[in-house]
Amino acid sequence: MLAPSLPLQEDFVYHWKAITHYYIETSDDKAPVTDTNIPSHLEQMLDILVQEENERESGETGPCMEYLLHHKILETLYTLGKADCPPGMKQQVLVFYTKLLGRIRQPLLPHINVHRPVQKLIRLCGEVLATPTENEEIQFLCIVCAKLKQDPYLVNFFLENKSKSLMSRGALSVISEDDPKGQDPVSGDVSQCHQPQELSGATGVAHAESEEEPPHQMDDLNASLDDLSVTSLPEASAIRPNQDYNLVNSLLNLTRSPDGRIAVKACEGLMLLVSLPEPAAAKCLAQSTCLCELLTGRLTSLYKALPQSVDPLDIETVEAVNWGLDSYSHKEDTSAFPGKRALISFLSWFDYCDQLIKEAQKTAAVALAKAIHERFFVGVMEPQLMQTSEMGILTSTALLHRIVRQVTSDVLLQEMVVFILGEQREPETLSEISRHPLRHRLIEHCDHISDEISIMTLRMFEHLLQKPNEHILYNLVLRNLEERNYTEYKPLCPEDKDVVENGLIAGAVDLEEDPLFTDISPDNTLPNQEWICSPRASPDHPKNDGKTEVHKVVNSFLCLVPDEAKSSYHVEGTGYDTYLRDAHRQFRDYCAVCLRWEWPGAPKPLEKCDLEAAFFEGHFLKVLFDRMGRILDQPYDVNLQVTSVLSRLSLFPHPHTHEYLLDPYVNLASGCRSLFSVIVRVVGDLMVRIQRIQDFTPKLLLVRKRLLGLEPEGPIVDHITLLEGVIVLEEFCKELAAIAFVKFHASSTP
């Protein structure tokens, strides 16, 4: 059986002996390795191993491979590479290891005479930045990572206990739950932790000297080199503070390479390692390497490198950033702005952190995300968001808004949500709204004296509400609506049943009798007043036909703004249909996100609600309702943003937000307000103010046409803020009507 293989084995041994003879016979070890035949012999050895594998049954180890394993050839090559004797030998050894692991199909890493020298060679990588061997080092590390990705259990061979510099033969040195190392906190000093340290020149000289006096017996060569290998290990221990997962440490060092391609490859290697499902490796990665420091340290330095003030529009519109393609050239950029290079670097590194956590094994993902929360969000971003300088607030809020939009990892999103909103889930009280200072400050910024800060903060909350995390809506809104104590429960008495059946509710308030409407002349009363009386007293009471009901709800919003304050029907393409299409698409998207949160299909029965508890809509809705109440007196852009956030909230398929924001006929408890009641007050105020403005309707139409670009800008129109506010109010009512209709239609369609 073995006879045909003998020539191959003889050939293989010949090439190996030719290499060892060089060390025995040469007196000039200063000549570069490329002036010798060593590279050619190594390449021939690889070719023979590949040929041998191709000629044999799958998984069968041939005599050449047996020879390589038995004679510890990789150990010997490692020692020669470490000594870099002759000069350039380290590069040749790295190439040999890389090609061996890449071209041989049978699993080699389980062999102790492979994984032990591979582990040692890993330690030599990334020790000095910008060395001539950097390219070969990263290729070697990446092939090891690729092999571990194929067979994740192999990673256990690469986890070392700090107490042992060498892994015990045949036994895995894996971190156990009781390992005292587990309690050893990772050094907070990033520079000490992951900066490559220069190898002392003396070390290299010592190896060279030991090579100058080689033993003249072939058998003694390997023994001598083995001794050299073993004695070098304590020195390796001395330069690595965290020696448990050297593959990670070496990649971390290479992420700092001045060569961008090397750094990206190192980041890709780390991405592979964090995704390995082995729990021991994940624990080691999180607790005993400097990966957390690398991520947070670089985020911090890149954030601090940003200019004090960057135009929020630039932060928002800078092109989508992909961490692996951070190859921005200022010279080629026609839309450059001060700080663009720094901004792209920060956003691309944040993208890398996000993707890394998304790919990571659960334990590692949580540890990495918590580190970013504590060291970057709280340590660096929070002081910026809490400052009093308006320019500082604006820039830091714009950056927060950008990363809220950008984050895709559920685990990192959860940490970001807790950072912004806190963990509270019990109903808010007015006296405790500042329990989570950052949440309080950001919500206050929605009603800031600076319109720019208000708009930017509202935009941030709008995007936050679109993220797939249940805690966001619960913390901002739902926790305050759980008991439905905004309603007043009136059980139906027998005489009321007749009223309900006739389409009227007992005690319905006619708007004409409202004190706010007393100044209105009889000619200016609201049209279509039948919608004021709903066919139901509350969601718990018997209902009439659903279509009639939704028609009345829709009309209640469409008819809120009086005819003389409407201008959309004068302009083509501003009808209700566009809102229906948008609402349908957006509601479908929201339902897909909220499906896994298992929200109830109907409101909590009033009998089971604590209606006696004092109702507070919560800080967030309080600020939104306050701003909505001032819609006629604040700038157009602010109004657009306030109504945009409120329409987002209305889209959520939760019965309590639906009732509180979209049911015009909910029986509000004394002192409570709903979105509808806030708008009713605004309309009351509007109808009083309309009387005092001459040519109100023509002016309104002119302003609308200018906003749509259908009329050129001309002289400033009197009462422009009020007129723009009326236009936003009309559009917002159409939008709410469309959302109510779409939600009804979705709930009634099987």
C-alpha positions in Angstrom: 0.0 0.0 0.0 2.7 2.5 1.0 5.2 1.7 -1.7 4.0 4.3 -4.3 4.2 7.0 -1.5 7.8 6.4 -0.6 9.2 8.6 -3.4 7.0 11.4 -2.1 8.1 10.9 1.5 11.8 10.7 0.4 11.3 13.9 -1.5 9.7 15.6 1.4 12.4 14.5 3.9 15.1 15.6 1.4 13.6 19.2 1.3 13.3 19.4 5.0 16.9 18.1 5.6 18.1 20.7 3.0 16.6 23.4 5.2 18.1 22.0 8.4 21.5 21.5 6.7 21.6 25.2 6.0 21.6 26.0 9.7 24.3 23.4 10.4 26.6 24.4 7.6 26.2 28.1 7.0 28.4 30.6 8.8 26.7 33.7 7.3 23.3 34.1 8.9 23.1 37.8 7.9 22.2 37.1 4.3 18.5 37.5 3.7 16.4 34.3 3.4 15.6 35.2 -0.2 19.3 34.6 -1.1 19.0 31.0 0.1 17.0 28.0 -1.2 14.8 27.9 1.9 11.7 29.5 0.3 11.9 27.1 -2.6 12.3 24.0 -0.3 9.3 25.2 1.8 7.2 25.6 -1.3 8.2 22.1 -2.5 7.2 20.7 0.9 3.8 22.3 0.6 3.2 21.0 -2.9 4.2 17.5 -1.8 1.7 17.6 1.2 -1.1 18.8 -1.2 -0.3 16.1 -3.8 -0.1 13.4 -1.1 -3.6 14.4 0.2 -5.1 14.4 -3.3 -3.8 10.9 -4.0 -5.2 9.4 -0.8 -8.7 8.6 0.6 -10.4 11.5 2.2 -9.3 12.1 5.9 -6.4 9.6 5.6 -3.1 11.0 6.9 -0.1 10.2 4.6 3.5 9.5 5.5 4.7 13.0 4.7 2.1 14.6 6.9 2.9 12.0 9.6 6.6 13.0 9.3 5.7 16.7 9.6 3.7 16.0 12.8 6.0 13.5 14.4 9.2 15.5 13.8 7.5 18.7 15.1 8.5 20.5 12.0 6.1 23.4 12.7 7.6 23.9 16.2 11.1 24.1 14.6 9.9 26.5 11.9 8.2 28.7 14.6 11.5 29.0 16.5 13.4 29.9 13.3 10.7 32.5 12.5 10.8 33.9 15.9 14.5 34.4 15.7 14.0 35.7 12.1 17.1 33.7 11.2 18.1 34.2 8.4 16.5 37.7 8.0 13.1 37.4 6.4 12.5 33.9 7.9 9.5 35.0 9.9 7.8 36.0 6.7 8.5 32.6 5.1 7.2 30.8 8.2 4.0 32.8 8.2 3.4 32.1 4.5 4.1 28.3 5.1 1.7 28.1 8.0 -1.0 30.1 6.1 -0.7 27.9 3.0 -0.6 24.7 5.0 -3.8 25.5 6.9 -5.5 26.9 3.7 -4.6 24.2 1.2 -4.8 21.0 3.3 -8.4 19.9 3.6 -8.0 17.4 6.5 -8.4 19.0 10.0 -4.9 19.8 11.2 -5.6 22.1 14.2 -6.7 19.3 16.6 -3.1 17.9 16.4 -1.0 19.2 19.4 2.0 19.5 17.1 0.0 21.9 15.0 -2.1 23.9 17.3 0.7 24.5 19.8 3.1 26.1 17.3 0.2 27.9 15.7 -0.7 29.4 19.1 2.9 30.4 19.6 3.1 32.0 16.1 -0.1 33.9 16.8 1.7 35.6 19.7 4.3 36.9 17.3 1.7 38.7 15.2 0.9 42.4 15.8 3.8 42.9 18.3 5.3 45.7 16.3 3.2 47.9 14.0 4.1 48.5 10.4 6.6 45.7 10.3 7.5 44.2 6.9 5.6 41.0 7.9 2.3 42.7 8.7 0.6 41.5 5.5 1.7 37.9 6.1 0.7 38.1 9.8 -2.9 39.2 9.0 -3.2 36.5 6.3 -2.1 33.9 8.8 -4.5 35.1 11.6 -7.4 35.3 9.1 -6.9 31.7 7.9 -6.9 30.5 11.6 -10.1 32.5 12.2 -11.7 30.9 9.0 -10.7 27.4 10.3 -12.3 28.2 13.7 -15.5 29.4 11.9 -15.7 26.0 10.1 -15.2 24.1 13.4 -16.0 26.3 16.4 -15.0 23.8 19.0 -11.4 24.1 17.9 -11.3 27.6 19.6 -10.8 25.8 22.9 -7.3 25.0 21.8 -6.6 28.7 21.7 -7.8 29.6 25.2 -5.0 29.6 27.7 -5.1 29.9 31.5 -3.0 32.7 32.8 -1.5 30.2 35.3 -0.1 28.1 32.5 2.2 29.4 29.8 2.0 26.1 28.0 -1.1 24.1 27.5 -0.8 20.6 29.0 -0.3 17.9 26.4 -3.5 16.4 25.1 -5.7 18.3 27.6 -7.6 21.5 26.8 -6.8 24.5 28.9 -10.2 26.1 28.9 -11.5 28.8 31.3 -13.7 27.2 33.9 -16.5 29.0 35.7 -14.4 28.8 38.9 -11.2 30.2 37.3 -10.0 33.0 39.5 -9.1 34.8 36.3 -12.8 35.4 35.8 -12.7 37.9 38.6 -9.7 39.7 37.3 -11.0 43.0 36.0 -9.8 44.0 32.5 -7.4 46.9 32.8 -9.0 50.3 32.1 -5.9 51.6 30.5 -6.4 51.0 26.8 -2.9 52.0 25.9 -1.3 49.5 28.2 -3.9 46.9 27.2 -3.8 46.8 23.5 -0.9 48.8 22.2 1.8 46.6 20.7 5.0 46.7 22.6 8.4 46.8 21.0 10.4 43.6 21.3 13.7 44.4 23.0 16.7 44.3 20.6 18.5 42.1 23.0 16.0 39.3 22.7 16.5 39.1 18.9 20.3 39.2 19.4 20.2 36.4 21.9 18.3 34.2 19.4 20.8 35.1 16.7 23.7 34.3 18.9 22.2 30.9 19.9 21.8 30.2 16.2 25.5 31.1 15.4 26.8 28.1 17.3 24.6 25.3 15.9 25.1 21.7 17.1 26.7 19.6 14.3 24.5 16.6 14.9 21.2 16.4 12.9 19.4 14.9 15.8 20.6 17.6 18.1 19.2 20.4 15.9 15.5 19.8 16.8 16.3 19.5 20.5 18.3 22.7 20.4 15.5 24.5 18.6 12.9 23.1 21.0 14.9 24.4 23.9 15.0 27.8 22.2 11.2 27.6 21.7 10.5 26.8 25.4 12.8 29.4 26.8 11.2 32.1 24.6 7.8 31.6 26.2 8.2 33.5 29.5 9.3 36.5 27.5 6.1 36.3 25.4 4.2 36.2 28.7 5.9 39.3 29.9 4.8 41.4 27.0 1.1 40.3 27.0 -0.9 41.4 30.0 -3.9 39.2 28.8 -2.6 36.0 27.4 -5.8 34.0 27.5 -7.0 34.6 23.9 -3.9 35.6 22.0 -5.7 35.3 18.6 -7.9 38.2 19.7 -5.0 40.2 21.2 -3.0 40.0 18.0 -5.9 41.0 15.9 -6.6 43.9 18.2 -3.1 45.1 17.7 -3.4 44.9 14.0 -6.6 47.0 14.0 -4.3 49.9 14.7 -2.1 49.3 11.7 -1.4 52.5 9.6 -2.3 50.3 6.6 -6.1 50.6 6.3 -6.3 47.2 4.5 -4.6 45.4 7.3 -6.8 47.1 9.9 -10.0 46.1 8.0 -8.8 42.5 7.7 -8.1 42.5 11.5 -11.6 43.8 12.1 -13.0 41.0 9.9 -11.0 38.5 11.9 -12.5 39.8 15.1 -16.0 39.6 13.5 -15.5 35.9 12.9 -14.2 35.2 16.4 -17.0 37.0 18.3 -19.6 35.0 16.3 -18.2 31.6 17.5 -20.9 29.9 19.6 -18.5 28.4 22.2 -19.5 29.8 25.6 -15.9 29.6 27.0 -14.5 31.6 24.1 -17.3 34.2 24.5 -16.6 34.6 28.2 -12.9 34.9 27.6 -13.4 37.4 24.8 -15.5 39.6 27.1 -13.6 39.3 30.3 -9.9 38.7 29.4 -9.2 40.5 26.2 -9.1 44.2 25.5 -11.9 44.1 22.8 -14.2 46.2 25.0 -11.5 48.8 25.4 -10.7 48.8 21.7 -14.3 49.5 20.8 -15.1 52.1 23.4 -11.6 53.7 23.4 -11.7 54.2 19.6 -15.4 55.4 19.7 -14.3 58.0 22.4 -11.3 59.3 20.6 -13.1 59.6 17.3 -16.1 61.3 19.0 -13.7 63.8 20.7 -11.9 64.4 17.4 -15.1 65.9 16.0 -15.3 69.7 15.7 -17.2 71.5 18.5 -19.9 72.5 16.1 -21.0 70.5 13.0 -24.0 71.6 10.9 -26.8 69.2 12.0 -27.8 68.9 8.3 -24.3 67.6 7.5 -24.5 65.1 10.3 -27.9 63.9 9.0 -27.2 63.8 5.3 -23.6 62.5 5.2 -23.7 59.4 3.0 -24.4 56.0 4.5 -21.3 54.7 6.2 -20.0 51.2 5.9 -17.2 50.3 8.3 -15.2 48.3 5.8 -15.3 51.1 3.2 -14.0 54.0 5.2 -11.9 55.3 2.3 -13.0 58.9 2.2 -10.9 61.3 0.1 -11.3 65.0 0.8 -9.8 66.0 -2.6 -12.3 64.0 -4.6 -15.3 65.3 -2.5 -17.3 68.1 -4.0 -19.6 68.3 -1.0 -16.9 68.5 1.7 -17.4 70.4 4.9 -15.2 71.0 7.9 -15.0 67.8 10.0 -16.4 65.5 7.3 -13.4 63.2 7.5 -13.7 62.9 11.3 -17.5 62.4 11.1 -17.2 59.6 8.6 -14.5 57.9 10.7 -16.6 58.1 13.8 -19.8 56.9 12.1 -18.0 54.0 10.3 -16.4 52.8 13.6 -19.9 53.0 15.3 -21.2 50.9 12.4 -18.4 48.4 13.0 -19.3 48.2 16.7 -22.9 47.7 15.8 -22.2 45.0 13.2 -19.8 43.2 15.6 -22.4 43.1 18.4 -25.0 42.0 15.9 -22.8 39.0 14.8 -21.5 38.2 18.3 -22.5 35.2 20.5 -25.1 36.4 23.0 -22.8 36.6 26.1 -20.1 38.5 24.2 -22.7 40.8 22.5 -24.2 41.8 25.9 -20.8 42.4 27.4 -19.6 44.6 24.4 -22.9 46.6 24.3 -22.8 47.2 28.1 -19.2 48.4 27.8 -20.3 50.9 25.1 -23.2 52.0 27.2 -21.1 52.7 30.3 -17.9 54.0 28.8 -19.1 55.8 25.7 -22.8 56.6 26.0 -22.7 57.6 29.7 -19.0 58.5 30.0 -18.7 60.6 26.8 -22.1 61.4 25.2 -24.2 62.2 28.2 -22.1 65.2 29.5 -22.4 66.6 25.9 -26.1 66.2 25.8 -26.6 67.7 29.3 -24.5 70.8 28.7 -26.1 74.3 28.4 -24.3 75.7 25.3 -27.0 75.7 22.6 -24.4 74.9 19.9 -23.1 72.0 21.9 -26.6 70.7 22.6 -27.5 70.9 18.9 -24.4 69.1 17.7 -24.5 66.3 20.3 -28.3 65.8 19.8 -27.7 65.6 16.0 -25.0 62.9 16.6 -27.3 61.0 19.0 -30.1 61.2 16.3 -27.7 59.9 13.7 -26.6 56.8 15.7 -30.2 56.1 16.7 -31.1 56.0 13.0 -28.0 53.9 12.3 -28.1 51.2 15.0 -29.3 47.8 13.8 -28.2 45.4 16.6 -31.0 44.6 19.0 -28.5 44.2 21.9 -26.9 47.6 21.3 -30.3 49.2 20.6 -31.5 48.0 24.1 -28.5 49.6 25.8 -29.1 52.8 23.8 -32.7 52.8 24.8 -31.9 52.4 28.5 -29.3 55.1 28.2 -31.8 57.6 26.7 -35.0 56.6 28.6 -33.9 54.7 31.7 -35.5 51.4 32.8 -38.6 52.7 34.6 -41.9 51.0 33.7 -44.2 52.2 36.4 -46.6 55.1 35.7 -45.0 58.5 35.8 -45.9 61.2 38.3 -45.3 64.9 37.9 -43.1 65.0 40.9 -40.8 62.3 39.6 -40.4 63.2 35.9 -36.7 63.9 36.4 -35.9 60.5 37.8 -33.8 59.7 34.8 -32.0 63.0 34.2 -31.1 62.5 30.5 -34.6 61.4 29.6 -36.0 64.5 31.4 -33.5 66.8 29.7 -34.1 65.5 26.2 -37.9 65.7 26.6 -37.5 69.3 27.9 -35.4 70.0 24.8 -38.5 69.2 22.6 -39.9 72.5 23.9 -36.6 74.4 23.9 -36.3 78.2 23.4 -34.2 77.3 20.3 -36.4 76.0 17.5 -33.4 74.1 16.0 -32.8 72.2 19.2 -36.6 71.4 19.5 -36.8 70.1 16.0 -33.6 68.0 16.3 -34.7 66.4 19.6 -38.2 65.7 18.2 -36.6 64.1 15.1 -34.5 61.9 17.4 -37.6 60.8 19.3 -39.5 60.2 16.0 -36.7 57.8 14.8 -36.4 56.2 18.2 -40.2 55.3 18.1 -39.6 53.5 14.8 -37.0 51.2 16.3 -38.0 47.5 17.1 -37.9 47.8 20.9 -41.0 47.4 23.1 -39.6 49.5 25.9 -39.5 52.7 23.9 -43.3 53.2 23.5 -43.9 51.7 26.9 -41.6 54.0 28.7 -42.7 57.1 26.8 -46.4 56.6 26.7 -48.0 53.2 27.4 -47.1 52.9 31.1 -49.3 56.0 31.8 -52.3 54.6 29.9 -52.3 51.1 31.4 -55.2 51.8 33.8 -57.2 53.9 31.3 -57.7 56.4 34.1 -58.0 59.2 31.6 -61.6 57.9 31.1 -64.7 58.3 33.3 -66.7 55.1 33.5 -70.4 55.5 33.3 -72.4 52.2 33.2 -75.4 52.5 30.9 -78.7 52.9 32.6 -81.8 51.6 30.9 -82.9 55.0 29.5 -79.5 55.5 28.0 -79.8 52.4 25.9 -82.6 54.0 23.8 -80.3 57.0 23.3 -77.4 54.8 22.1 -79.7 52.9 19.7 -80.8 56.2 18.3 -77.2 57.2 17.7 -76.8 59.7 20.5 -75.0 59.6 23.8 -76.3 60.8 27.1 -74.8 64.1 28.2 -73.1 64.7 24.8 -71.6 68.2 24.7 -72.6 70.3 21.9 -69.6 72.4 20.8 -71.9 75.5 20.4 -72.5 75.4 24.1 -68.8 75.2 24.9 -67.7 78.5 26.5 -64.8 78.6 23.9 -67.3 78.8 21.1 -69.5 81.6 22.4 -68.0 84.3 20.3 -68.9 82.5 17.0 -71.7 84.1 15.0 -74.5 81.7 13.9 -73.2 81.7 10.4 -69.8 80.3 11.5 -71.0 77.2 13.4 -69.2 73.9 12.6 -70.7 72.0 9.6 -72.0 68.4 9.7 -72.7 68.5 13.4 -74.1 65.0 13.5 -70.5 63.6 14.0 -70.4 65.3 17.4 -72.6 62.6 18.8 -71.0 59.2 18.6 -72.9 55.9 18.3 -71.1 54.7 21.4 -70.5 56.0 24.9 -67.3 54.1 25.4 -65.5 51.1 23.9 -67.2 48.9 26.6 -70.7 49.9 25.5 -72.7 48.2 22.7 -71.8 49.4 19.3 -73.7 50.2 16.2 -72.6 49.1 12.7 -68.8 49.5 12.5 -68.8 51.3 9.2 -71.1 54.0 10.6 -68.8 54.3 13.6 -65.6 54.7 11.6 -67.3 57.1 9.3 -68.2 59.3 12.2 -64.7 59.0 13.7 -63.1 60.0 10.4 -65.6 62.8 9.9 -64.9 64.1 13.4 -61.3 64.7 12.5 -62.0 65.9 8.9 -64.7 68.4 10.1 -62.7 69.8 13.1 -61.3 72.7 11.1 -64.1 75.0 10.0 -64.6 75.5 6.2 -63.3 79.0 6.2 -60.0 77.8 7.7 -59.6 75.1 5.0 -57.5 75.7 1.9 -56.6 72.2 0.6 -59.6 71.8 -1.6 -58.5 74.8 -3.6 -55.2 73.2 -4.5 -55.0 70.0 -6.6 -53.2 66.9 -5.2 -53.6 67.8 -1.5 -56.6 65.6 -0.8 -57.2 62.9 1.7 -56.2 60.0 -0.6 -52.4 60.6 -0.2 -52.7 60.3 3.5 -54.6 57.0 3.2 -51.9 55.5 1.1 -49.2 56.6 3.5 -51.1 55.5 6.5 -51.7 52.1 5.0 -48.0 51.5 4.3 -46.8 52.9 7.7 -49.4 51.0 9.7 -48.5 47.7 8.0 -44.8 48.4 8.9 -45.7 49.2 12.5 -47.8 46.0 12.8 -44.9 43.9 11.6 -42.6 45.4 14.2 -45.1 45.2 17.1 -46.3 41.7 16.4 -43.8 39.9 18.7 -44.7 42.2 21.6 -48.0 40.4 22.0 -50.1 43.5 22.7 -53.8 42.9 23.7 -56.4 43.2 20.9 -58.8 45.1 23.1 -58.5 47.7 25.9 -58.3 46.5 29.5 -61.9 46.3 30.8 -62.8 49.4 32.7 -64.1 47.2 35.6 -60.6 46.0 36.1 -58.9 49.4 35.8 -57.9 51.6 38.7 -59.8 54.7 37.6 -59.4 56.4 41.0 -55.6 56.8 40.4 -54.6 60.3 39.4 -54.0 60.5 35.7 -50.8 62.0 34.3 -50.2 61.6 30.5 -46.5 61.5 31.1 -43.7 64.0 30.4 -43.4 63.1 26.7 -47.1 63.5 25.9 -47.4 66.6 28.1 -44.7 68.4 26.1 -46.2 67.2 22.8 -49.7 68.3 23.8 -48.4 71.6 25.1 -46.7 72.3 21.8 -49.8 71.1 19.9 -51.8 73.6 21.8 -49.5 76.4 20.5 -49.6 75.3 16.9 -51.1 78.7 15.8 -48.2 80.6 17.4 -45.0 78.6 16.6 -42.9 78.2 13.4 -44.1 76.0 10.5 -41.0 73.6 10.8 -41.7 73.1 14.5 -45.4 72.3 13.8 -44.5 69.8 11.1 -42.2 68.0 13.5 -44.6 68.0 16.5 -47.5 66.6 14.3 -45.2 64.1 12.7 -44.3 62.6 16.1 -48.0 62.6 17.2 -49.0 60.8 14.0 -46.3 58.2 14.6 -47.7 57.6 18.1 -51.2 57.3 16.6 -50.1 54.5 14.2 -49.1 52.1 17.0 -51.6 49.1 17.1 -52.1 49.2 20.8 -55.7 49.6 22.0 -54.9 52.2 24.7 -52.8 54.5 22.4 -55.5 54.2 19.8 -58.3 55.1 22.3 -56.4 58.0 23.9 -55.1 59.5 20.6 -57.7 58.6 18.0 -61.1 58.2 19.8 -62.9 61.5 19.7 -65.7 60.1 21.9 -63.8 58.7 24.9 -65.4 60.0 28.1 -62.5 62.0 29.5 -62.2 62.1 33.3 -62.2 65.5 34.9 -59.0 67.5 34.3 -57.7 65.1 31.6 -57.0 65.9 28.1 -56.6 63.8 24.9 -55.2 64.6 21.5 -58.7 65.4 20.2 -59.5 67.7 23.1 -56.3 69.6 22.6 -57.1 70.1 18.9 -60.7 71.2 19.9 -59.3 73.9 22.1 -57.0 75.1 19.3 -59.9 75.2 16.9 -61.9 77.2 19.4 -59.1 79.7 19.7 -58.7 79.8 15.9 -62.4 80.6 15.3 -62.1 83.6 17.6 -59.0 84.8 15.9 -60.3 84.4 12.3 -62.9 87.1 13.0 -60.1 89.6 13.5 -58.1 89.0 10.3 -59.2 90.7 7.1 -59.3 88.6 3.9 -58.4 85.5 5.9 -59.3 82.9 3.3 -57.4 84.6 0.3 -54.3 85.1 2.5 -54.5 81.4 3.7 -54.7 80.2 0.1 -51.7 82.4 -0.9 -49.6 81.1 1.9 -50.5 77.4 1.0 -49.5 78.0 -2.6 -46.2 79.6 -1.6 -45.5 76.6 0.7 -46.1 74.3 -2.2 -44.0 76.4 -4.5 -47.0 77.2 -6.7 -46.6 80.9 -6.1 -43.4 82.9 -6.1 -42.3 84.4 -2.8 -43.6 88.0 -2.5 -44.3 90.5 0.2 -44.6 89.1 3.7 -48.2 88.2 4.6 -49.7 89.5 7.9 -50.3 86.8 10.5 -48.0 84.3 8.6 -47.3 82.1 11.6 -51.0 81.7 12.3 -51.8 81.0 8.7 -49.1 78.4 8.4 -50.3 76.9 11.7 -53.8 76.6 10.3 -52.5 74.8 7.2 -50.5 72.3 9.3 -53.6 71.8 11.6 -55.8 71.0 8.6 -53.3 68.5 7.1 -52.8 66.9 10.5 -56.5 66.4 11.0 -56.7 64.7 7.5 -53.7 62.5 8.5 -55.4 61.4 11.8 -58.6 60.7 9.9 -56.7 58.5 7.4 -54.9 56.7 10.2 -58.2 56.0 12.1 -59.7 54.7 8.8 -56.8 52.4 8.0 -56.6 51.0 11.5 -60.4 50.3 11.4 -60.1 48.7 8.0 -57.2 46.5 9.1 -59.0 45.3 12.3 -62.2 44.5 10.4 -60.4 42.6 7.6 -59.7 38.9 8.5 
